Amino acid sequence: MYGGGYIYEDSGRSRQQEEQLQDDPVKLAAFEARIARGEKIEPGDWMPVEYRRQLIRLIEQHAHSEIIGALPEGTWITRAPGFKRKLALIAKVQDEIGHGQLLYNAAETLGKSREAMINDLLSGKSKYSNVFNYPAETWADVTVIGFLIDAAAIVNQVANAKGSYGPYCRALERICYEESFHLKQGHDAFIELATGTAAQKAMLQDALNRWWQPIMHFFGPPDKVSSHSEKLMQWKVKMASNDDMRNQFLEAYVPKIWELGLTLPDTLLKKNQETGKWEYSDPDWDLFFEVIKGNGPCNKERLNVRKWAEEHGSWIRKALMREEERERTALPVA
């Protein structure tokens, strides 16, 4: 899901050679035994090179996704229908930015600085979730994001909150509490459009048609082509496979969509009653990888916004870090 892609620095050695150079077999066996017992790994504990690397990849991309994911919804704050919706959207965007900060903190415990993570995002080296590279054209798009994309995120985050790395799990526990409120807000807005006027329902159906493939992409490529899943699941960094999470999402939310009289743009979508698994048309995975590479509809726009914010906010970061640039205000005498 959030681990859509990462370009590693070339050290001149293969990844396997690096692991052989740095991973003590005895320590590795003890590490894997701890995970098998259900223990949490903490920042000061010994861990394999690849475990640390995969965690950094996963957590920082999750952090980037929270920050970038606030952008399409943030543009709708002033245009949301009614004061109540505006307030809810302001609160949600604020929460998403806070989630990003929690996750950057968790990733920093693994030895990569926040500055390095931000630089990797802005340079295109580190990625974020594919779904945040699509435009939110109407208010119905915002409701689809708030209901279905947040629902997909919760499926992933609830599972991974039971993983092996302590700081990430604790961050996810708090994030999941807040995401549950986001889901309710999105569900409420979604139902209001689905049961509203014919024009409102048509607008929602159009948004659902456009977002369905990005939602199916959200959990990442099929297990048979996913390059990270097996090792991540062995070490309990990832607690469910891409296909299992996608099936869990379909099981929980497709019936809710159909109950509202809406359709989905996949004529093959159905539940196999014998296997209990959902069957569906294979999404366009070539498109998924093109978006991950930076060739989606809004990749450049999203990163340009982040670059602008980074450049125009640099002065306050410098002022906070340099004693001579801090503004001092005398406290009033009691």
N, C-alpha and C positions, 0 to 999 in steps of 0.2 A: 504494500500500500504506500506508506510514506517513503519507503526505501526505493524510490524509482530509479536511481542511478547515481553513480559516483565515479569520478576519475581519480585514481590513486597516483601519487607521485612516483616517478620511476626511480628506484634506488639502484638499478643495475642488476638486481637479483630477482628471481621469481618469488612469488608469495610463499611457495612451499619452502624455498631455501631460507627465507627470512624466518619462517616458523621453526625450521630445524635449528637455526642459529640461536634463537632466543627462548624456545620453549623446552624446559626441562621435563623429560618424560615422567619422572616421579611426581613433580609438582602438577603436571597435567592430569595424571591419574587421580591425585588427591582433589584437584579442582573439580573434575567431572563427578567424583564420588559425592562431593558436597552438593552439587546441583541435583544429583539423583536423589539425595536425601531431602531435597526441598529447601535447602538453606539459601539465604540471600548473599550475593557477592557485594562487598562494599568497596569504596574507592581505594582504600589502602591495602586491599587483599591482592595476592598474586593472581594474575589472569593471563591466559594465552594472548599472544599478539593479535591473532585473528579475532578473538572475542572482543578485545578492546576496539579494534578497527571497525568491526561490524556494528558495535554499539554506537560508536561515534557517527558512522554513516547513517544509522537508523534514527538516532535521537536528534541529530542536528537537522536532518531532512524533515522530521516531524516538527521541529521548532520553526523552520523556514515555512512550512505549510500553514502553521497557525498564523504567522505574520502576514504572508501573502494572501491567505484565505480571507483575511479581514478586509482586503481591498475592494473586491466586487460588492460586498454588502455595505461597506462604508460609503460608497458613492450613492447609496439609496437612502441614507439617513434623512436628508432634507426632502426626499420625494416619497417617503413612505406614507401610505394613506392613513392620516389621522395621528393625533398626538400620542396615543397609546402605542401605536406601531413604531413611531419614531423613538420613543423612550426605550422600548424593548430592543430595538436595533442598536441604539447607542450602548446599552448595557452589554449586549452580546459582543459587539466589536471590541469593547473594552476588555471583556473576558478573554477573547481570543488573543489579544496582544499579551495579556497576562500569562496565558498558557505558553506562549512562545518564550517568555522570560523564564518561566519555571523549567522549560525544557533546555534552554541554553545553559542554565545553571547545572542541570543534570549532566549535560554533555561536557561541561568544563571540568567536572570531577574526573574525567578520563584523560585529561591532560591537553586538550585543545582549547585555545583561548577563544573567547567570543569574537574578538576582532578577526581572528583567522577564519572562523565560521562565516562571518558576514562577508569577508573578502571572497571566500569561495563561492558564496551565493551570488554575489554581484558579478563575478567573473564567469559564472556558468559552470564552474567545476562541481559544485554541490547542487543537488536538485531539490524539488519540492513536488507535492502531489499534482498529478496531471490535471485534475478537475479545476484547478484554480487558474487555468490558462484559457478559459472560455468566458465570453461576455455575459453579463447579466442585463439582458435587453429590456425586460419588463419586470414589474413587481412580482409576477408569477415566477420568474426565474429565482428571485430571492426566496420565495416560499419553497421551491423545490430544493434549493440549497439548504435552507433551514430545517426542512423535514428529512429529506432522503439522504443528502450528503452527510448531515450530522448523524443520521441513523447509521450510515455505513461506518463513520468514524467511531461511533460508540461500540459497534460490533468488534472492531479491531482493538480499541483501547481497553475494553473490559477484559478481553482475553489476555492481552499483553501485561496488564496490571498484575497478573499472577506469575510473572516471569522471574528471572533469576537475579537481575541487577537492581539492588535496593533503591538507589536514587531515582531511577527511571520509574520503577513500580510505584514509589510513593508519590511522584509527580502525577502519574496517571490516575491514581486513586482520587486525588483532588480534582483533576481535570474532568474525570467522568461524572462527578457530582454536578459540576457546572454545565457540562454538555447535556445532561438530562433535562435541564431547564431550557436550554437552547432547542432541544428536540420538541419540547412541549410548545414553545413559541412558534416554531416552524409548522408543527402539526395543526395548531389552531388557525394559522393564516392559510394553510393549504386547504383545510376543510371549508373555511369561509369562502374561498374562491370556487371550490368544487361544488358547493351547494348554493352559490349565488346566482347571478343573472347568467343568461346564455353566453353573453360576451365574456364574462369573467371565467366561466368554465372553459370556453374555447381558448382563452388566453393561457389558462393553466395547462390544457391539453397540448398546446403548441410548445410550451416550455418543457413539459415532460417528454415530448418527442425528441426535442433537441438535446436534452440532458441525459437521456437514457444510456447512450453508449459511453459517455464519460463516466457515468456511475458504474457501469459494468467494468470499465477499466480500472476503477478506483482501487480495487484490492490487488492489483498487479497482475502480471501475466500468469497463464496456467501453470500449475505445479510442474508439469513436464518440461517447461522451458525456464522456470525461475532459477536463477543461478545462486541464490542465497538461502532459500528456505530450509533445505535439509540440515545444514550446520546450525542455523539459527534455532531451529526447533530442538536439535540435540542439546544445545546449551540453554534452552528455555529463554532465549531472547525473544523469540517469536513463538506463540503458544498455539497457533492454528495455521494451517496452510492457506494459501490464497484461495484455492477452490472451495475449501470448507467454509471460509468466512463469506465468500460470495454466496454460497448456498444458504448459509444461516441468514444472511440479509434478505435473500429472495423469499425464504420461508416466512419471515416475520412481516415483510412489507408489501409484497405483491398482492396478497389478499386484501390488504387495507386499501390499496389503490383501486383494485377492481370493485370493491364494495361501494366506492364513491361514483361508480359509473364511468370511470376513466379507462382508457386503453393504453397498452404499451406497444411500441413499434417493433415487435418481434412476434411473428406468427407462429414460431416454434416454441415459444415460452409455455411450459407446462410442468407440472409436478408428476414425476414417475411414481405411481402409487406402490409399485413393487419394490423399488430401491429406496424410496423416500427422498430422492435427490431431484433437484430441478433441472430440466433440460432447456437449452436456449441456443439461439444462433451464436456462433462464435463471433465476438466483436472484432473489429478491424485492428489487429495488433500492430500492423505496420503504422497505422495512424498513432497509436499509443506511443510507440517508440520515437516517432517524429516529434510529437509534442514534448516528450521527455528530453529530446535533444535540443529543444528550444525553438521548434518550428510550428508551434501552435498558434491559434488566432490571437492570443493576448500575451504570449511570453515576453516580447520586447516591452510592451506597455507596462506589465507588472514589474519587471526589473527596473525599468526607467523610473517608476515611482519610488522604488526602494533606493535607487541611486540618488535621486533628488533629495530624499529624506536624509540619507547618510551625509551628503555634502552639506546641506543646509542645517543639519543638527550637530555638525562637528565642533562648532564653537562652544556649545554648552558642555559637550563632553570634555573638551580641553579645559574649560573653566573649572569643572568639577575635579579634574585630576591635578591641576597646577595651583598650588597654594596662592601664588601672587595674583592670579586672575579671579579668585573668588571674591564675590561681593560680600562685604561684612556689614552687618546691621546691628547696632547696639540694642540690647534688650532694655525695655523700660524698667526703671527702678521701682520696685514694689513699694 
